[in-house]
Amino acid sequence: MSTDDEAQEGDATGGGIAEKVRGWLGGRLPDEWFTGPAEVIVDREEITVVGTLPAPEPDDNASDAERVAAAEGRMKRFREDTRERRIEIAREAEHRFRRKVAWGVRCAEASEMFTTLSVPVMTRLRQPERRVLDTLVDAGVARSRSDALAWCVRLTGEHADAWLDELRAALRRVEEVRAQGPDL
Protein backbone atom coordinates (compact mmCIF):
# COMPACT_ATOMS: atom_id res chain seq x y z
CA MET A 1 0.00 0.00 0.00
CA SER A 2 1.44 3.40 -0.89
CA THR A 3 1.91 6.19 1.63
CA ASP A 4 -0.88 8.21 0.03
CA ASP A 5 -3.21 5.22 0.29
CA GLU A 6 -2.27 4.86 3.96
CA ALA A 7 -3.02 8.54 4.55
CA GLN A 8 -6.55 7.99 3.35
CA GLU A 9 -7.25 4.43 4.43
CA GLY A 10 -5.13 3.57 7.44
CA ASP A 11 -3.32 0.24 7.45
CA ALA A 12 -3.50 -3.27 8.85
CA THR A 13 -2.25 -2.15 12.28
CA GLY A 14 -5.35 0.01 12.73
CA GLY A 15 -3.61 3.37 12.56
CA GLY A 16 -3.48 5.87 9.75
CA ILE A 17 -0.38 7.66 8.58
CA ALA A 18 -1.19 10.76 10.64
CA GLU A 19 -1.14 8.74 13.87
CA LYS A 20 2.15 7.10 12.87
CA VAL A 21 3.71 10.48 12.05
CA ARG A 22 2.53 11.98 15.35
CA GLY A 23 3.80 8.98 17.30
CA TRP A 24 7.15 8.89 15.53
CA LEU A 25 7.72 12.62 15.98
CA GLY A 26 6.57 12.42 19.60
CA GLY A 27 9.38 9.96 20.19
CA ARG A 28 11.92 11.69 17.96
CA LEU A 29 11.62 15.35 19.01
CA PRO A 30 13.84 16.34 21.95
CA ASP A 31 11.80 16.82 25.15
CA GLU A 32 13.57 20.08 25.96
CA TRP A 33 12.49 21.85 22.76
CA PHE A 34 8.88 22.64 23.64
CA THR A 35 6.73 23.18 26.73
CA GLY A 36 4.52 20.24 25.73
CA PRO A 37 3.81 17.95 22.81
CA ALA A 38 4.21 19.59 19.41
CA GLU A 39 1.16 20.08 17.23
CA VAL A 40 1.62 17.82 14.19
CA ILE A 41 -0.58 18.34 11.14
CA VAL A 42 -0.40 15.87 8.26
CA ASP A 43 -1.85 16.14 4.77
CA ARG A 44 -1.04 14.42 1.48
CA GLU A 45 2.07 16.51 0.79
CA GLU A 46 3.33 17.95 4.06
CA ILE A 47 3.92 17.36 7.74
CA THR A 48 3.75 20.54 9.82
CA VAL A 49 5.35 20.57 13.27
CA VAL A 50 4.53 23.52 15.54
CA GLY A 51 5.82 23.65 19.09
CA THR A 52 5.29 26.07 21.94
CA LEU A 53 8.35 27.71 23.47
CA PRO A 54 8.44 28.97 27.05
CA ALA A 55 7.60 32.65 27.17
CA PRO A 56 10.47 34.93 28.13
CA GLU A 57 10.14 36.58 31.53
CA PRO A 58 11.00 40.25 31.10
CA ASP A 59 10.93 42.50 34.15
CA ASP A 60 7.61 43.74 35.47
CA ASN A 61 8.06 47.20 33.93
CA ALA A 62 8.51 45.85 30.40
CA SER A 63 6.29 47.41 27.75
CA ASP A 64 4.14 45.36 25.38
CA ALA A 65 6.66 46.11 22.62
CA GLU A 66 9.47 44.71 24.76
CA ARG A 67 7.47 41.56 25.50
CA VAL A 68 6.71 41.01 21.80
CA ALA A 69 10.37 41.62 20.89
CA ALA A 70 11.49 39.16 23.59
CA ALA A 71 9.18 36.46 22.19
CA GLU A 72 10.42 37.15 18.64
CA GLY A 73 14.02 36.91 19.90
CA ARG A 74 13.30 33.59 21.61
CA MET A 75 11.78 32.19 18.40
CA LYS A 76 14.78 33.36 16.35
CA ARG A 77 17.20 31.82 18.87
CA PHE A 78 15.30 28.52 18.74
CA ARG A 79 15.36 28.55 14.95
CA GLU A 80 19.11 29.10 14.80
CA ASP A 81 20.05 26.79 17.70
CA THR A 82 17.98 23.82 16.44
CA ARG A 83 18.51 24.17 12.68
CA GLU A 84 20.84 21.18 12.23
CA ARG A 85 18.73 18.84 14.40
CA ARG A 86 15.49 19.96 12.72
CA ILE A 87 17.02 19.29 9.28
CA GLU A 88 18.16 15.84 10.42
CA ILE A 89 14.72 14.97 11.82
CA ALA A 90 12.99 16.37 8.73
CA ARG A 91 15.15 14.28 6.40
CA GLU A 92 14.37 11.13 8.36
CA ALA A 93 10.65 11.92 8.39
CA GLU A 94 10.63 12.81 4.68
CA HIS A 95 12.30 9.51 3.85
CA ARG A 96 10.04 7.52 6.15
CA PHE A 97 6.69 9.17 5.36
CA ARG A 98 7.34 10.58 1.84
CA ARG A 99 6.18 14.09 2.77
CA LYS A 100 8.04 17.36 3.24
CA VAL A 101 8.33 18.68 6.78
CA ALA A 102 7.54 22.27 7.78
CA TRP A 103 8.49 23.80 11.14
CA GLY A 104 7.04 26.56 13.25
CA VAL A 105 6.85 27.80 16.83
CA ARG A 106 4.60 29.75 19.17
CA CYS A 107 5.92 31.89 21.98
CA ALA A 108 3.71 34.04 24.20
CA GLU A 109 1.27 35.68 21.77
CA ALA A 110 3.58 35.40 18.74
CA SER A 111 3.96 32.60 16.21
CA GLU A 112 6.22 32.01 13.24
CA MET A 113 6.44 29.37 10.54
CA PHE A 114 10.05 28.73 9.50
CA THR A 115 9.31 26.68 6.43
CA THR A 116 6.16 25.83 4.53
CA LEU A 117 5.36 24.11 1.31
CA SER A 118 3.36 25.82 -1.42
CA VAL A 119 1.59 23.18 -3.48
CA PRO A 120 -0.14 23.82 -6.80
CA VAL A 121 -3.75 22.67 -6.84
CA MET A 122 -5.57 22.10 -10.09
CA THR A 123 -9.16 23.25 -10.25
CA ARG A 124 -11.77 24.05 -12.84
CA LEU A 125 -13.97 27.05 -12.21
CA ARG A 126 -16.99 28.29 -14.09
CA GLN A 127 -17.39 31.93 -15.00
CA PRO A 128 -19.21 33.04 -11.81
CA GLU A 129 -16.39 31.66 -9.65
CA ARG A 130 -13.72 33.17 -11.92
CA ARG A 131 -15.48 36.54 -11.69
CA VAL A 132 -15.22 36.39 -7.89
CA LEU A 133 -11.48 35.80 -8.15
CA ASP A 134 -11.09 38.54 -10.77
CA THR A 135 -12.97 41.00 -8.54
CA LEU A 136 -10.55 40.28 -5.69
CA VAL A 137 -7.62 40.85 -8.06
CA ASP A 138 -9.11 44.05 -9.52
CA ALA A 139 -9.78 45.39 -6.01
CA GLY A 140 -6.16 44.78 -4.99
CA VAL A 141 -7.06 42.17 -2.38
CA ALA A 142 -4.98 39.59 -4.25
CA ARG A 143 -2.19 39.76 -6.85
CA SER A 144 -3.50 36.92 -8.97
CA ARG A 145 -6.31 34.42 -9.28
CA SER A 146 -4.14 31.96 -7.40
CA ASP A 147 -3.69 34.40 -4.51
CA ALA A 148 -7.41 35.20 -4.59
CA LEU A 149 -8.29 31.51 -4.36
CA ALA A 150 -5.87 31.04 -1.45
CA TRP A 151 -7.44 34.10 0.24
CA CYS A 152 -10.92 32.59 -0.16
CA VAL A 153 -9.76 29.27 1.28
CA ARG A 154 -8.16 30.99 4.31
CA LEU A 155 -11.29 33.08 4.88
CA THR A 156 -13.53 30.03 4.67
CA GLY A 157 -11.26 28.14 7.07
CA GLU A 158 -11.36 30.98 9.60
CA HIS A 159 -15.13 31.20 9.56
CA ALA A 160 -15.89 27.49 9.37
CA ASP A 161 -13.43 26.09 11.94
CA ALA A 162 -16.04 24.27 14.01
CA TRP A 163 -17.65 22.70 10.96
CA LEU A 164 -14.26 21.71 9.47
CA ASP A 165 -13.17 20.21 12.82
CA GLU A 166 -16.35 18.12 12.92
CA LEU A 167 -15.78 17.01 9.33
CA ARG A 168 -12.16 16.03 10.08
CA ALA A 169 -13.29 14.03 13.11
CA ALA A 170 -15.82 12.20 10.94
CA LEU A 171 -13.10 11.43 8.37
CA ARG A 172 -10.84 10.03 11.12
CA ARG A 173 -13.71 7.76 12.18
CA VAL A 174 -14.12 6.59 8.57
CA GLU A 175 -10.37 5.78 8.49
CA GLU A 176 -10.74 3.74 11.70
CA VAL A 177 -13.68 1.76 10.33
CA ARG A 178 -11.87 1.10 7.02
CA ALA A 179 -8.80 -0.13 8.90
CA GLN A 180 -10.96 -2.66 10.77
CA GLY A 181 -12.43 -4.02 7.52
CA PRO A 182 -11.19 -7.00 5.55
CA ASP A 183 -8.03 -6.78 3.45
CA LEU A 184 -8.85 -6.80 -0.24
DAKA-V502162 format. One record per residue. N is the residue number from 0. RES is the residue in one small letter. OMEGA is omega in radians with two decimals (none if undefined). Layout:
BEGIN
{{N RES OMEGA} {N RES OMEGA}}
END
This chain:
BEGIN
{{0 m -3.12} {1 s 3.14} {2 t 3.12} {3 d 3.08} {4 d 3.13} {5 e -3.12} {6 a -3.10} {7 q -2.98} {8 e -3.00} {9 g 3.10} {10 d -3.03} {11 a -3.14} {12 t 3.07} {13 g 3.13} {14 g 3.08} {15 g -3.11} {16 i -3.13} {17 a 3.12} {18 e 3.12} {19 k 3.13} {20 v -3.14} {21 r 3.13} {22 g -3.12} {23 w 3.14} {24 l 3.09} {25 g 3.09} {26 g -3.03} {27 r -3.10} {28 l 3.11} {29 p -3.12} {30 d -3.05} {31 e -3.10} {32 w -2.98} {33 f -3.13} {34 t 3.12} {35 g 3.12} {36 p 3.10} {37 a 3.00} {38 e -3.11} {39 v -3.14} {40 i -3.07} {41 v 2.95} {42 d -3.04} {43 r -3.06} {44 e -2.89} {45 e 2.98} {46 i 3.12} {47 t -3.13} {48 v 3.13} {49 v -3.14} {50 g 3.11} {51 t 3.11} {52 l 3.06} {53 p -3.14} {54 a 3.07} {55 p -3.13} {56 e 3.10} {57 p -3.13} {58 d -3.04} {59 d -3.10} {60 n -3.09} {61 a 3.10} {62 s 3.08} {63 d 3.13} {64 a 3.11} {65 e 3.14} {66 r 3.11} {67 v -3.14} {68 a 3.12} {69 a 3.12} {70 a 3.11} {71 e 3.10} {72 g 3.13} {73 r 3.13} {74 m 3.13} {75 k 3.12} {76 r 3.11} {77 f -3.11} {78 r -3.12} {79 e -3.07} {80 d -3.06} {81 t -3.02} {82 r -3.07} {83 e 3.13} {84 r 3.12} {85 r 3.11} {86 i 3.13} {87 e 3.14} {88 i 3.14} {89 a 3.12} {90 r 3.11} {91 e -3.13} {92 a 3.14} {93 e 3.11} {94 h -3.07} {95 r -3.01} {96 f 3.08} {97 r 3.06} {98 r 3.04} {99 k -3.14} {100 v 3.07} {101 a -3.09} {102 w 3.04} {103 g 3.11} {104 v 2.98} {105 r 3.08} {106 c -3.05} {107 a -3.13} {108 e -3.07} {109 a 3.03} {110 s -3.14} {111 e 3.00} {112 m 3.14} {113 f -3.11} {114 t 3.01} {115 t -3.13} {116 l 3.05} {117 s -2.99} {118 v 3.07} {119 p 3.13} {120 v -3.13} {121 m 3.09} {122 t 3.06} {123 r -3.11} {124 l 3.05} {125 r -3.04} {126 q 3.14} {127 p 3.12} {128 e 3.11} {129 r 3.13} {130 r 3.08} {131 v 3.14} {132 l -3.14} {133 d 3.09} {134 t 3.10} {135 l 3.11} {136 v -3.12} {137 d -3.13} {138 a 3.13} {139 g 3.10} {140 v -3.13} {141 a -3.14} {142 r -3.05} {143 s 3.06} {144 r 3.13} {145 s 3.09} {146 d 3.14} {147 a 3.12} {148 l 3.10} {149 a 3.11} {150 w 3.12} {151 c 3.13} {152 v 3.10} {153 r -3.13} {154 l 3.11} {155 t 3.14} {156 g 3.13} {157 e -3.04} {158 h -3.10} {159 a -3.07} {160 d -3.09} {161 a -3.14} {162 w 3.13} {163 l 3.09} {164 d 3.11} {165 e 3.12} {166 l 3.11} {167 r 3.10} {168 a 3.11} {169 a 3.12} {170 l 3.08} {171 r 3.12} {172 r 3.09} {173 v 3.11} {174 e 3.13} {175 e -3.12} {176 v 3.10} {177 r -3.10} {178 a -3.14} {179 q -3.10} {180 g -3.12} {181 p 3.03} {182 d -3.14} {183 l none}}
END
